[in-house]
Amino acid sequence: MLNRLVIPARRLLPTHTFARGVSVLVGGTAGAQLLAIAAAPLLTRLYAPEDFGLLAVYGGLLALFTVVASGRYQLAIPLPETQREAAEVLALSLAVVAMTTLLALLLVLLGGKALAEALGVPSLNRWLWLLPLGVAFAGGYQAVSHWAVRTRAFSALASTRIKQSLALLAIQLVASPLGGGGLLLGHAAGQGAGTLTLARPAVSAIGEHRVTAAGMWAAACRYRKFPLLSSWSGLFNTLGKQLPPLLFAALFSPVAAGLYALAHRVLAMPMTLIGEAVGKVFFASAAEAHRQGELGQLVARVHAILAQLAIPPVLILIAVGPDLFALVFGERWREAGEFARWMAPWLYLVFITSPLSHLFSVLERQGQGLIFQSLLLGVRVAAIAIGALRDDLLLTVALFSLGSAACWTGFLVWIARLTDNPPRVLATATLTALGWGVALLAPLLAASWLAPVWLPWSAALLLSAVLLGVRYVFLLRRAYQ
């Protein structure tokens, strides 16, 4: 069924390689996001904030394992010039995933109960058996999806996104009587949905090129910077992202973790997946652009596109975040909207810069990436510590978000220098996107800040959404020219 939709849609795609790749992946991502957005208001009424807190803690643990599941060797799969060497890196990645899964299983068997109690969620212990399963699914998907990036099988990647969302949401809806465990079951199962589609050509390539242990060892040595440096960089980055739900549950309550988790999920899910889609295509194109001396132009173009997409939603959340969350998810989630106000600028910067972070791998500057992630982690730990000492949850979220935003701003300036882009080029693109955002959202901003009685904020939101839709259609048509 998915193929019947995807194959005819290819005729509508732009002919430019980069735009075509982004269009395919973003199309699949958009379908997955529409499913998630449609189900979110129902999930927030079936599950309580503490249930989402349980999911946040489990998801944090899974993310920490997943980011190093393959030793980051999967990032090296698109880099080799020959298919044989790439197949050796792929086989190496899958072997490391198997070892990481075994470590996760040992952790659950030997210290699962103590871990759940230390994190402030003893009820998690009965569901920790899902952790090694999730590691195997997510780690395997990372490896085979990067092989798909190398072979530019973007349509297959797009369809797996939809399959993952369908599986995740179906299980979470059906398993709601289990409480938080239903959310965990769906999350774990969703990681593996659609992986088989990508695994078949990847495994076939390993057999076709007769990958040997000696070849895998040579690949491990050739790309050793990925586990030695990039893995730590990725771990620090993920740890920084997962600190709030993990520590909020331990220092405040599972409810606090659940409120933060929903706000982060609503903001980060579309930004992360669309940014990831752009990032995969950028990664596939950046190495060639670097060799041809066109990397700076590619970076500037990607940044401008992402800024145009992201600024309007950020302005909406700042203007009416609490009211919007209460309307969509229910009144008990209003505080999550307050969190979203502070988190929006930070996640905007993550959205426009995270796809460009692949430059660390393309230019093999993993050491500098490690330094940046170490600094970011330190700032985040300090922010949470200050907020916890003041026993103020909102202050903790605000400090965490502002500190993270400052670090990512510095990262964007570093990217500009690294790619010989004058800072004014990126600044001009940002200001242009901001001007368009303010103009398109003028009715909503007027209704929320000036409170005109003739234009309720909900009606203003609808009017601004129509204007924004017209703008996005224009941007889409320009991309297809």
Backbone torsions as a table, in degrees:
resi	resn	phi	psi	omega
1	MET	NA	-44.4	-179.9
2	LEU	-64.0	-38.5	-179.7
3	ASN	-64.6	-35.3	179.2
4	ARG	-63.9	-28.0	178.6
5	LEU	-85.4	-38.4	-173.6
6	VAL	-73.5	-44.8	-173.4
7	ILE	-62.4	-49.4	177.8
8	PRO	-62.7	-31.4	-177.4
9	ALA	-66.5	-21.3	-179.9
10	ARG	-60.1	-31.1	-178.6
11	ARG	-65.4	-21.4	-178.0
12	LEU	-89.8	-4.0	-172.9
13	LEU	-79.4	152.4	177.0
14	PRO	-66.9	156.8	-176.7
15	THR	-84.9	-23.3	178.3
16	HIS	-62.0	132.6	-172.0
17	THR	-58.2	-49.1	-177.5
18	PHE	-64.7	-48.3	-178.8
19	ALA	-63.1	-36.8	179.9
20	ARG	-65.5	-44.8	179.0
21	GLY	-62.2	-44.6	178.0
22	VAL	-62.3	-42.1	-177.8
23	SER	-60.7	-43.6	-179.4
24	VAL	-64.6	-49.2	-177.8
25	LEU	-67.5	-42.3	178.8
26	VAL	-66.1	-33.7	176.6
27	GLY	-61.7	-46.6	176.7
28	GLY	-64.1	-40.3	178.4
29	THR	-63.8	-41.9	-179.7
30	ALA	-61.4	-41.5	176.6
31	GLY	-61.5	-42.9	178.4
32	ALA	-64.1	-40.4	-179.0
33	GLN	-68.6	-36.6	177.2
34	LEU	-60.8	-39.8	176.5
35	LEU	-63.4	-46.1	-179.0
36	ALA	-64.7	-42.2	-179.6
37	ILE	-65.7	-41.0	-179.9
38	ALA	-64.4	-34.7	-176.5
39	ALA	-86.1	-20.9	-173.8
40	ALA	-57.5	-48.0	179.6
41	PRO	-60.5	-31.8	177.5
42	LEU	-73.1	-41.3	179.9
43	LEU	-63.1	-38.4	-179.0
44	THR	-71.2	-15.4	175.4
45	ARG	-96.2	-19.3	175.6
46	LEU	-86.8	-29.6	-176.6
47	TYR	-118.8	147.3	179.3
48	ALA	-88.4	164.7	177.7
49	PRO	-54.8	-37.5	179.6
50	GLU	-66.8	-27.8	175.4
51	ASP	-67.1	-41.9	176.0
52	PHE	-67.7	-28.6	174.3
53	GLY	-64.4	-41.5	176.4
54	LEU	-61.0	-43.7	178.2
55	LEU	-63.0	-39.3	-178.9
56	ALA	-63.5	-41.3	179.7
57	VAL	-67.3	-46.7	177.1
58	TYR	-60.5	-45.4	179.7
59	GLY	-61.9	-34.8	177.3
60	GLY	-65.5	-45.3	177.7
61	LEU	-62.1	-44.1	-179.8
62	LEU	-63.0	-40.8	-179.4
63	ALA	-63.8	-38.0	179.6
64	LEU	-64.7	-37.7	176.3
65	PHE	-73.2	-41.0	-174.0
66	THR	-65.1	-37.9	-174.7
67	VAL	-64.8	-24.5	177.8
68	VAL	-115.2	13.0	-173.3
69	ALA	-57.8	-36.4	-179.1
70	SER	-111.2	18.0	-178.4
71	GLY	66.0	16.3	-177.4
72	ARG	65.9	9.6	177.1
73	TYR	-64.1	-23.0	-179.2
74	GLN	-61.6	-26.7	179.0
75	LEU	-67.9	-20.9	-179.2
76	ALA	-87.3	-9.5	-176.1
77	ILE	-59.0	-41.6	-179.3
78	PRO	-75.1	-8.3	-169.3
79	LEU	-83.4	-40.2	-175.1
80	PRO	-59.5	150.7	178.7
81	GLU	-77.0	-29.9	-177.2
82	THR	-104.3	150.2	178.6
83	GLN	-67.9	-32.5	-179.0
84	ARG	-63.8	-46.4	179.5
85	GLU	-65.0	-38.1	178.0
86	ALA	-64.3	-39.3	177.5
87	ALA	-64.6	-34.2	176.8
88	GLU	-66.0	-40.0	177.0
89	VAL	-66.2	-39.3	177.5
90	LEU	-60.7	-47.8	179.4
91	ALA	-62.5	-39.4	177.2
92	LEU	-61.7	-43.7	179.5
93	SER	-59.5	-45.0	-178.8
94	LEU	-66.8	-34.9	177.6
95	ALA	-65.5	-41.2	178.7
96	VAL	-67.1	-36.0	176.2
97	VAL	-59.0	-42.3	179.3
98	ALA	-61.5	-41.0	179.4
99	MET	-68.1	-39.9	178.8
100	THR	-65.2	-38.6	176.7
101	THR	-61.0	-40.7	178.1
102	LEU	-63.7	-40.9	177.7
103	LEU	-62.7	-41.6	178.1
104	ALA	-62.5	-40.2	178.5
105	LEU	-63.4	-42.3	178.6
106	LEU	-64.0	-39.9	178.2
107	LEU	-60.7	-44.3	-179.3
108	VAL	-65.3	-42.6	-177.1
109	LEU	-70.1	-37.4	-173.3
110	LEU	-93.5	-29.6	-174.9
111	GLY	-141.0	22.7	-176.6
112	GLY	-61.1	-47.0	-177.8
113	LYS	-63.6	-45.4	-180.0
114	ALA	-63.4	-37.7	179.7
115	LEU	-65.3	-44.6	-179.7
116	ALA	-62.5	-40.8	179.5
117	GLU	-68.9	-37.9	179.7
118	ALA	-65.0	-31.3	179.9
119	LEU	-84.8	-0.7	176.9
120	GLY	80.5	15.5	179.5
121	VAL	-134.5	74.9	-178.1
122	PRO	-56.8	-28.1	-179.2
123	SER	-66.2	-14.7	179.4
124	LEU	-68.7	-23.9	-173.8
125	ASN	-56.5	-40.5	-176.9
126	ARG	-71.3	-12.0	-179.0
127	TRP	-112.1	2.5	-175.8
128	LEU	-68.7	-13.6	176.7
129	TRP	-63.5	-17.4	177.5
130	LEU	-75.6	-15.1	-175.7
131	LEU	-64.0	-55.3	178.7
132	PRO	-62.0	-32.3	177.4
133	LEU	-63.7	-44.7	178.2
134	GLY	-64.8	-37.5	178.1
135	VAL	-62.2	-44.6	179.7
136	ALA	-62.4	-45.6	-179.0
137	PHE	-64.8	-51.5	-174.9
138	ALA	-68.3	-42.2	179.9
139	GLY	-65.6	-42.3	177.1
140	GLY	-63.2	-39.7	179.2
141	TYR	-63.8	-39.6	178.6
142	GLN	-57.3	-46.4	-176.6
143	ALA	-64.6	-51.8	-175.2
144	VAL	-71.5	-27.4	178.3
145	SER	-70.5	-33.0	177.0
146	HIS	-73.1	-28.2	171.3
147	TRP	-65.8	-38.9	176.6
148	ALA	-64.1	-35.9	175.5
149	VAL	-62.6	-43.7	-179.8
150	ARG	-60.9	-42.7	-178.2
151	THR	-86.2	2.3	178.9
152	ARG	57.9	39.1	176.2
153	ALA	-86.8	61.4	-173.2
154	PHE	-69.3	-30.2	178.3
155	SER	-65.3	-41.4	177.8
156	ALA	-64.5	-39.7	177.2
157	LEU	-62.2	-42.0	-179.5
158	ALA	-62.8	-42.6	-178.5
159	SER	-67.5	-33.1	178.7
160	THR	-67.4	-31.8	176.9
161	ARG	-60.4	-43.6	-179.5
162	ILE	-67.5	-42.1	178.5
163	LYS	-61.2	-40.7	179.5
164	GLN	-62.8	-44.5	179.7
165	SER	-65.4	-41.5	178.7
166	LEU	-60.6	-46.8	-179.4
167	ALA	-64.7	-44.8	-178.7
168	LEU	-60.4	-51.0	-175.4
169	LEU	-69.7	-38.7	-179.6
170	ALA	-61.2	-45.2	-178.9
171	ILE	-68.6	-41.1	-179.4
172	GLN	-64.9	-36.3	178.5
173	LEU	-70.7	-43.7	-177.6
174	VAL	-71.1	-34.6	-173.8
175	ALA	-92.7	16.7	-178.3
176	SER	-59.7	-30.3	176.7
177	PRO	-61.3	-17.4	179.0
178	LEU	-80.5	-2.7	-177.8
179	GLY	73.7	-143.2	-178.5
180	GLY	-57.8	-27.8	178.6
181	GLY	-60.2	-31.3	177.6
182	GLY	-64.8	-38.5	176.1
183	LEU	-64.0	-40.4	-179.5
184	LEU	-66.8	-41.4	179.1
185	LEU	-60.1	-46.2	179.8
186	GLY	-64.2	-40.2	-179.1
187	HIS	-63.4	-44.6	-178.8
188	ALA	-67.4	-45.5	-178.0
189	ALA	-67.3	-35.9	-179.1
190	GLY	-62.7	-27.4	179.6
191	GLN	-62.1	-33.3	-174.6
192	GLY	-94.5	-14.0	-176.8
193	ALA	-63.2	132.9	177.7
194	GLY	82.3	-6.8	-177.7
195	THR	-65.3	-33.9	-177.5
196	LEU	-59.5	-35.5	179.2
197	THR	-59.7	-41.6	179.7
198	LEU	-81.0	-28.3	-175.0
199	ALA	-70.8	-33.0	-176.1
200	ARG	-59.2	-54.3	178.4
201	PRO	-66.3	-31.2	179.6
202	ALA	-66.7	-48.0	179.6
203	VAL	-66.4	-36.6	177.2
204	SER	-61.0	-38.3	179.6
205	ALA	-65.4	-37.7	177.8
206	ILE	-61.9	-44.0	178.2
207	GLY	-69.5	-40.2	-177.4
208	GLU	-61.9	-38.8	-177.6
209	HIS	-92.8	6.6	175.1
210	ARG	50.0	58.2	-178.8
211	VAL	-65.6	135.1	-179.8
212	THR	-118.0	166.3	177.3
213	ALA	-62.3	-36.7	178.9
214	ALA	-64.5	-40.6	178.0
215	GLY	-65.8	-39.6	177.3
216	MET	-64.0	-39.9	178.8
217	TRP	-65.2	-40.8	177.6
218	ALA	-62.1	-41.0	177.8
219	ALA	-65.3	-38.8	179.2
220	ALA	-61.8	-38.3	179.4
221	CYS	-74.5	-41.7	-178.1
222	ARG	-62.0	-39.9	-176.3
223	TYR	-109.8	35.6	-175.7
224	ARG	-65.9	-20.5	179.1
225	LYS	-63.5	-25.6	-177.8
226	PHE	-67.2	-49.9	176.0
227	PRO	-74.0	-32.9	-175.2
228	LEU	-76.5	-33.5	-176.4
229	LEU	-119.7	-52.7	-176.0
230	SER	-64.8	-34.0	179.7
231	SER	-64.1	-40.2	177.9
232	TRP	-68.4	-39.2	177.0
233	SER	-60.8	-46.2	178.3
234	GLY	-65.1	-38.3	179.4
235	LEU	-65.1	-44.0	179.0
236	PHE	-63.7	-41.2	178.8
237	ASN	-62.1	-47.4	-179.4
238	THR	-67.2	-40.2	177.8
239	LEU	-60.6	-40.5	177.5
240	GLY	-62.3	-38.1	178.7
241	LYS	-70.3	-36.7	-173.9
242	GLN	-91.3	-6.5	178.8
243	LEU	-58.2	-46.4	-176.9
244	PRO	-56.4	-55.8	-179.0
245	PRO	-62.6	-38.3	-179.9
246	LEU	-65.9	-46.4	-177.8
247	LEU	-80.1	-30.9	176.5
248	PHE	-62.6	-39.6	177.6
249	ALA	-64.9	-40.8	-177.2
250	ALA	-77.6	-38.4	-174.2
251	LEU	-92.8	-28.8	-179.4
252	PHE	-114.0	-82.4	179.7
253	SER	-170.7	162.2	174.0
254	PRO	-60.0	-30.5	177.5
255	VAL	-61.8	-43.8	178.3
256	ALA	-60.5	-42.4	178.4
257	ALA	-63.5	-38.3	179.8
258	GLY	-66.9	-41.5	178.2
259	LEU	-62.3	-46.0	178.2
260	TYR	-63.4	-41.5	-176.8
261	ALA	-61.5	-40.8	179.6
262	LEU	-66.6	-45.0	179.1
263	ALA	-59.2	-45.6	-179.2
264	HIS	-66.7	-38.3	-179.6
265	ARG	-64.0	-45.1	-178.6
266	VAL	-64.5	-40.6	-177.9
267	LEU	-79.1	-44.4	-170.0
268	ALA	-83.5	-27.7	-174.3
269	MET	-60.6	-55.9	178.5
270	PRO	-66.4	-39.4	-179.8
271	MET	-64.5	-42.5	-177.5
272	THR	-67.7	-45.7	-175.2
273	LEU	-72.0	-40.7	176.9
274	ILE	-68.4	-42.0	176.5
275	GLY	-62.3	-37.3	177.9
276	GLU	-66.4	-39.6	177.9
277	ALA	-61.6	-46.7	177.7
278	VAL	-63.5	-40.5	-178.5
279	GLY	-62.5	-39.8	179.5
280	LYS	-64.7	-43.3	178.8
281	VAL	-68.7	-39.1	176.5
282	PHE	-60.0	-42.9	179.6
283	PHE	-62.0	-40.5	-179.3
284	ALA	-69.0	-25.8	-176.4
285	SER	-101.5	-21.5	-171.2
286	ALA	-67.9	-38.8	-178.6
287	ALA	-61.6	-44.4	178.5
288	GLU	-66.7	-41.3	178.3
289	ALA	-62.8	-36.9	178.3
290	HIS	-64.0	-42.9	-179.8
291	ARG	-65.8	-30.6	-177.7
292	GLN	-93.4	2.2	179.0
293	GLY	74.6	23.2	-177.5
294	GLU	-114.8	16.4	-175.4
295	LEU	-65.1	-39.7	-179.5
296	GLY	-60.6	-42.0	179.1
297	GLN	-65.3	-39.7	179.3
298	LEU	-64.0	-44.0	179.6
299	VAL	-62.0	-45.4	-179.6
300	ALA	-62.2	-40.5	-179.7
301	ARG	-66.7	-44.0	180.0
302	VAL	-64.0	-42.8	179.9
303	HIS	-61.0	-43.6	-178.6
304	ALA	-63.6	-40.8	179.1
305	ILE	-63.4	-46.7	-177.0
306	LEU	-65.7	-37.4	179.0
307	ALA	-63.5	-43.0	179.2
308	GLN	-61.5	-35.7	-178.8
309	LEU	-74.6	-36.6	-165.1
310	ALA	-94.2	-30.0	-172.7
311	ILE	-63.3	-43.7	-179.3
312	PRO	-57.2	-47.3	177.2
313	PRO	-59.8	-34.2	178.2
314	VAL	-63.4	-44.7	179.0
315	LEU	-63.4	-36.6	178.3
316	ILE	-62.8	-45.6	-177.9
317	LEU	-65.7	-39.2	178.5
318	ILE	-65.2	-37.6	-175.8
319	ALA	-75.1	-48.4	-171.0
320	VAL	-135.5	29.5	-177.1
321	GLY	-52.2	-54.4	-178.3
322	PRO	-61.1	-45.1	179.6
323	ASP	-64.4	-38.8	-179.2
324	LEU	-66.1	-42.9	178.7
325	PHE	-64.6	-42.2	179.6
326	ALA	-63.9	-38.1	-179.6
327	LEU	-69.1	-45.1	-172.1
328	VAL	-81.7	-43.2	-170.5
329	PHE	-106.4	-11.6	-177.4
330	GLY	113.0	153.3	-173.0
331	GLU	-61.5	-30.5	-177.2
332	ARG	-70.7	-5.8	178.8
333	TRP	-105.2	12.3	-178.7
334	ARG	-59.9	-40.3	-178.8
335	GLU	-62.2	-31.4	175.7
336	ALA	-62.3	-32.5	175.7
337	GLY	-66.5	-33.9	174.3
338	GLU	-63.8	-41.5	175.9
339	PHE	-59.8	-42.1	-175.6
340	ALA	-61.9	-33.0	178.7
341	ARG	-58.0	-44.6	-178.4
342	TRP	-76.4	-32.0	-175.2
343	MET	-79.2	-23.0	-172.3
344	ALA	-58.6	-48.9	-179.6
345	PRO	-62.1	-38.7	178.7
346	TRP	-62.7	-47.5	-177.1
347	LEU	-71.3	-25.8	171.9
348	TYR	-61.3	-46.5	-179.5
349	LEU	-65.4	-36.1	175.7
350	VAL	-63.2	-41.8	-177.8
351	PHE	-61.4	-42.8	-175.5
352	ILE	-84.3	-15.0	-176.8
353	THR	-109.1	-29.1	-174.6
354	SER	-61.2	-38.9	175.7
355	PRO	-60.9	-31.9	-178.8
356	LEU	-77.1	-13.5	179.6
357	SER	-65.7	-13.3	174.7
358	HIS	-63.6	-12.6	177.2
359	LEU	-61.0	-30.1	177.5
360	PHE	-58.0	-39.6	-179.8
361	SER	-79.2	-43.4	-177.8
362	VAL	-60.4	-43.1	-178.2
363	LEU	-91.8	0.7	-179.6
364	GLU	53.6	49.3	176.6
365	ARG	-114.5	50.3	-176.5
366	GLN	-63.3	-28.0	179.5
367	GLY	-62.3	-42.0	178.1
368	GLN	-68.8	-35.4	175.3
369	GLY	-62.6	-39.0	178.2
370	LEU	-64.1	-40.9	178.8
371	ILE	-61.6	-44.9	-179.6
372	PHE	-62.4	-46.6	-178.5
373	GLN	-66.2	-32.8	176.9
374	SER	-65.7	-43.7	177.7
375	LEU	-62.5	-44.9	-179.9
376	LEU	-60.6	-43.8	179.1
377	LEU	-62.8	-42.2	179.1
378	GLY	-61.5	-42.4	178.3
379	VAL	-62.5	-41.1	-178.2
380	ARG	-69.4	-40.3	177.5
381	VAL	-62.2	-43.5	179.4
382	ALA	-62.3	-40.4	-179.7
383	ALA	-62.8	-45.9	-179.6
384	ILE	-66.7	-38.1	179.8
385	ALA	-63.0	-43.4	179.6
386	ILE	-64.3	-45.5	179.9
387	GLY	-64.2	-38.3	179.3
388	ALA	-67.7	-38.3	178.2
389	LEU	-64.2	-32.8	177.5
390	ARG	-84.9	-6.3	-179.5
391	ASP	53.8	43.5	-177.3
392	ASP	-127.8	107.5	-175.5
393	LEU	-66.7	-45.2	-179.2
394	LEU	-64.2	-39.5	176.6
395	LEU	-61.7	-39.2	178.9
396	THR	-62.1	-45.6	178.8
397	VAL	-63.0	-42.4	-178.6
398	ALA	-63.9	-46.7	-179.7
399	LEU	-64.7	-42.2	178.8
400	PHE	-59.7	-45.3	-176.5
401	SER	-69.4	-45.1	-178.5
402	LEU	-67.4	-40.1	177.2
403	GLY	-63.4	-41.9	178.3
404	SER	-64.7	-41.4	179.8
405	ALA	-61.8	-40.2	179.6
406	ALA	-63.3	-41.1	179.8
407	CYS	-65.9	-43.0	-179.0
408	TRP	-70.2	-28.6	173.8
409	THR	-64.1	-44.0	175.6
410	GLY	-61.5	-37.1	178.3
411	PHE	-64.0	-39.4	179.1
412	LEU	-64.4	-39.8	176.8
413	VAL	-63.7	-39.2	178.3
414	TRP	-63.4	-41.6	178.1
415	ILE	-61.6	-41.3	180.0
416	ALA	-59.9	-43.0	179.7
417	ARG	-69.3	-41.1	-176.7
418	LEU	-63.0	-35.1	-176.6
419	THR	-102.4	14.5	178.1
420	ASP	58.3	36.1	173.6
421	ASN	-99.5	117.9	175.1
422	PRO	-56.6	136.2	179.8
423	PRO	-51.5	-29.9	-179.2
424	ARG	-65.0	-25.5	179.3
425	VAL	-66.3	-48.0	178.9
426	LEU	-70.6	-36.7	179.5
427	ALA	-65.0	-40.3	178.9
428	THR	-63.1	-42.3	178.0
429	ALA	-62.1	-39.9	179.7
430	THR	-66.1	-46.0	-179.0
431	LEU	-65.8	-36.5	177.1
432	THR	-62.9	-45.3	178.2
433	ALA	-63.6	-38.6	178.6
434	LEU	-64.9	-42.0	178.4
435	GLY	-61.0	-44.7	176.8
436	TRP	-62.3	-40.9	-179.1
437	GLY	-62.4	-45.4	179.1
438	VAL	-63.4	-40.7	-179.2
439	ALA	-65.5	-44.3	-177.7
440	LEU	-69.4	-30.9	-176.9
441	LEU	-101.1	15.2	-178.6
442	ALA	-54.7	-43.6	178.4
443	PRO	-59.8	-43.1	-179.1
444	LEU	-68.2	-43.2	179.4
445	LEU	-63.4	-39.3	178.3
446	ALA	-66.2	-41.8	-177.8
447	ALA	-68.9	-34.9	-176.2
448	SER	-83.6	-37.6	-176.1
449	TRP	-94.7	-35.6	-179.9
450	LEU	-97.6	-14.7	176.4
451	ALA	52.8	52.9	176.5
452	PRO	-69.3	134.0	-175.5
453	VAL	-70.0	-20.2	-176.5
454	TRP	-84.0	-6.7	-177.7
455	LEU	-138.6	89.2	177.9
456	PRO	-57.6	151.3	-173.3
457	TRP	-64.8	-30.7	179.7
458	SER	-67.0	-40.6	176.4
459	ALA	-68.0	-37.8	177.4
460	ALA	-64.2	-38.0	177.9
461	LEU	-62.3	-42.5	179.5
462	LEU	-64.2	-43.3	-180.0
463	LEU	-63.8	-44.0	178.6
464	SER	-65.3	-35.7	178.8
465	ALA	-63.6	-37.9	177.9
466	VAL	-64.9	-45.8	178.4
467	LEU	-61.8	-40.7	179.7
468	LEU	-65.4	-39.4	178.0
469	GLY	-61.1	-40.8	178.1
470	VAL	-62.5	-41.1	179.5
471	ARG	-64.3	-43.9	179.9
472	TYR	-64.9	-36.8	176.7
473	VAL	-62.6	-41.7	178.3
474	PHE	-62.1	-44.6	178.9
475	LEU	-62.7	-39.0	179.3
476	LEU	-64.7	-44.7	179.9
477	ARG	-64.0	-37.0	178.9
478	ARG	-66.8	-34.6	177.8
479	ALA	-67.0	-27.6	-176.7
480	TYR	-86.1	-7.8	-178.1
481	GLN	-75.6	NA	NA
